[in-house]
Amino acid sequence: MREMQSRVRWEAACEIGGVREANEDAWGATTIGENDDALLLAVADGMGGHPGGKIASHLAVESCMEEAKRSLPDPSVTDWLVRLFQAAKHQLAEHAEAHPSMRWMGTTLTLLLLQEDGGWVGHVGDSRVLWLRGKSVGLVTRDHSAAWERVERGTLSVDDAERDPMGSLLTRHLGPFAPCEPDIFDLPLAIEKGDRLLLCSDGLGKVVGLEQIINLTAHRTVKEAVARLIKETLAGGGPDNVTVVLAEALAGAGPNGPSIDFQSLAYRFPLTS
């Protein structure tokens, strides 16, 4: 298990799954600031076919990590997150210009910055950030997919959105020449001690439902929980690449102003059994 300044304990894993011939997922993590007092986590799920998808996801994550080390998320965290997405898009565009066959590659990209004032989220695509508290899980992000439009209309469940055939049709993603339109949260998550934040590619949700996530992670260390989520996904056939990054708050975050409370999430799911 990995810890950051006794504030966050985290672990990550990425597997190819049981069906895909290549792993187009990527994840990254880096500490930020002179005292390493903030942590940036990232998950990306590439598209465009191998090797395009693999290159897109890795370039996006690597460029975000490099840009994050060059600057501090101050005074505006939201502007800083925008710069990270722009840096990722720039890297994809440069690669596509040099390799025209890659011009249609793309990737999801989900970022979570954990620091003293809470958790800040930037997101495009259908990878997810989940917020686990006690025996409940809340969905922080919204999938940018045709299936999610049905969720918003109330005709499809959140769990089924990742398993629906329309789930693979993204309405937004990060690409060399596509518009860069991530969701940048303008308020931090009000994280309490013991809360867990899970970043994952859609390969997890295709097998493991939200209620299962609570069961599989409860009463387990972060490292054990990550291993169990991966194991359960592979046991269920692993129809896609799967990446999970799980962070646990060892101390509460004290927002300096307005924040997003767990109870305010539109999609929260208590353990029912």
N, C-alpha and C positions, 0 to 999 in steps of 0.2 A: 504494500500500500504506500501511497505517496502523500506527503503532507506539505502544506504551505504555511509557514510561520504560525503553526499551531491553530490556524483558522479554518483550513479546509483539508479534508482527507479525500483523495480521489483515486480512481483506477479506470483503466480503459482496455478494451479488447476489440479486435476486428477479425472476422473470419470470412472465408470465401463462400461458405454454405455448401449445400449438397447438390446443387444443380448448375450454377454458373461455371464457366470455364476460366473466368478471370475475376479478380477482385477490383471493382471500380470504386470502392469506398475508401475514405481517408479520414484520419482524425489528427488533431494536434493540440498541444498545450504549451503554454509558456508563462512564466511569471513576469510581472510588469512593475516598473518603478525601481528606484535606487535600493530600496529595502526589500524588494520582491514581495510587496504587500498586496498585490492583486494578481489574479490568475485568469488567463484567457483560455477558454476551451473551444474547440471547433470540431464539427462533423460535416463531411461532404460526401455526397453520393453522385458519382459521375454518370453521364449519359453520352450517347453518340457512338456506342460500340467500342469494343477493345481495338486499339489502345486509346482511342479518344477519350472515353469516359475516365479511364484510370489517370491519364495525363491531366485532364481537367480538374478532377477532385484534388489531386496532389498539388498541382500548381496553385489552386485556390487557397488551400490550407497553408502551404508554405509561404505564399506571398503575404497572407494575413499575419502569420507569426513574425515574419521579417519586418513588416510595417509597424506592428505593435511594439517591437523592440526599439524602433527608431523614434517613437513619440510617446507621450504620456496622455492618458484619457482625461485631460484637464485643459481648459475649464469646462468644456462641453463633452460629455461622454458620447452623446448621440452623434455629434460631428465626427468624433474619433472613430466610431463604428462605421459611419458612412465612408470615411477614408479607407478603412480596411477593405470594404467591399469594392471600392474603386480601384484599390491596388490589385485586388484579385482579378477584376475584370481587365485591367491593363495587362497583366501577365498573360491572361488567356488570349487577348487580342494580339499581343506580340508573337505568341507561339503560333497562332493561326495564320498570321501574315507570313511567317517563315515556313509554315507547313500548310499549304492550302487545303490539303485533304482533311485537315482538322477544323475547318471553319464552322462545321455544324456541331462540334463537341459542346458540352455544357455540364453543369453540375448544380446540385443543391448546395447551400452553404448556411450553416446555422452556428451562430457565435453566442457564447455566454461569458461575460466578464463578471467575476466575483471580486468584490472589494468591500471596504468597510461600510459603505452606504447601501449595500445590497447587490442584487444581481441584475445586470443589464443585458438585454437580448437584442440580437439582430438576426434576421432570418429571411431566406428565400428558398422556395421549393417545398418538398414534403418530408424532409427530415424533421425531427420534433424535439422540443424541450418539454419534459414532464417534471412536475413539482410534487414530490412525495412528502406528506406530513402525516405522521401517525398511521392510521388505517385508511387514509384517503390519498388519491392521486388526482392532480389537476393538470389539464392540458394548457400549456402556456402559449404555444404557437398555433397557427392555423395552417393547414396544408394548402399550398397553392396548386390545386388540382381540380379537374372536372368533377371528381367524386366528392370533394369537399363542398362544392356548390350544392350538392344534394343533402349533405349534412346540414348546411345552413337553412335549407328548405324544410328540414325535418323528415326527409324520406330515406335517410341512411344514417346508421349509427357511426359514432366516431371510430369504434373498432373496425367496422366493416369498410370504412373509407380506404384503408390501406390494403384491403383484400379484394376490393371491387375492381373489375377490369378497367374502369374509368380512372382508377387511382394512379395509373401510370401516365396519364395524360396531364402533364403539368401546364398550368396557366402562367407560371412565372418560374424562371430559373436564371442562373448566372451563365452567360455565354460570351464569346468574343465580340459579337456584334448585336446581341439582344439588349434591349433597354435594361439598365441596372435599377431594379425596383424592389429592394428588400424592405421588409417590415422592420423599422427601427423603433423599439419601444422608447417612449420619451420619459418613462418613469422606471425606477428600479423595483425589483421584487423585494418585498420586505421579508427577508429570510430570518427564521428563528433557529436557535441552536437545535441540532438534530434533524433539521430539514435536509432532504436530499434532492438534488437536481440531476435529471437523467437526460442526456443528449443521445439520440439514436437515429440511425437510418431506418427507412421503412422496412428493411428486412426483418427487424424485430417484430413490428406490429403485424406482419403477415402471418405470424405464428402465435405470438404471445399477446393475449388481450390485456387491457388495462388492469382489470381485477387480478389477473394472474401476476402481473408485475408486482403488485403489493404483496401477494403471497410469497413470491419467489425471493423478494428482497428483505422481507421482515425478519428481524432477529438474526440477520447475517451481517458480517463485516462488509465493507465496501468491496473488497477484493473477492470475497465469497459470493456476494450478490452478482457481480459482473460475470463471474464464471458460471453461475447458475443460469443467468439469463441467456448466455451464449449456448450452454449445454441444452437448455430447453428448446431453443430455436433450431439447433441442429437435429435434435431428436424429433422435431416436428417436420423434418424434411429439408429445412434450410433452403427454401425456394429462391432466395436472393442472398446477396452479400449482407452481412449483418455487422453493425458497429454499435457499441454502447460505451458511453463515457459517463461515469457516475461520480458525483461529488457530494460530500456530506459536510454540512456546516458544523464546525466544532465550537463556534461562538455565534451569537446573533449579530445581525447587521443593523446598524442604527441609521435609518434614512435621515438626511438633513432636512427633508421637506416631504411633499406628497410622494406616495409610493403605491405599488400594486400589492394588495393584500391577498393572501391565499383564498379567503372566503369570497373575494370579488370575482374569481375566475368563472367564466361562463360555463365551462365544462369541467365539473368536478365529479369524482366517482368514489363513493365510500365502499369499503369492503362489505359485502353482503352475506358472507358465510364464514 
